[in-house]
Amino acid sequence: MLEIVAQAVINGLLIGGIYALVSIGVTLIFGVVKIVNFAQGEFVMIGMYISFFLASQFGIDPVISRRSCAAFPDPQGSGA
């Protein structure tokens, strides 16, 4: 029972950290540009799906695949 509670607490902290990072990004963009960028959430989800795909299909650790997941949405936003 203690394992389940500990795992739930850890999962809650991790998902809370993701929510915090997304909210900090949206706040930073709104504070600088004064325009709400709703595409920020889409970029986060694209990165998460890429990380999940690399982990499930190729066995790549999500911590290692962070750079490729972060670099993928950039060409889409820059119009390249």
HELIX and SHEET records of a PDB file:
HELIX    1   1 LEU A    2  VAL A   33  1                                  32    
HELIX    2   2 ALA A   39  PHE A   58  1                                  20    
HELIX    3   3 ARG A   66  ALA A   71  1                                   6    
HELIX    4   4 PRO A   73  SER A   78  1                                   6    
END                                                                             
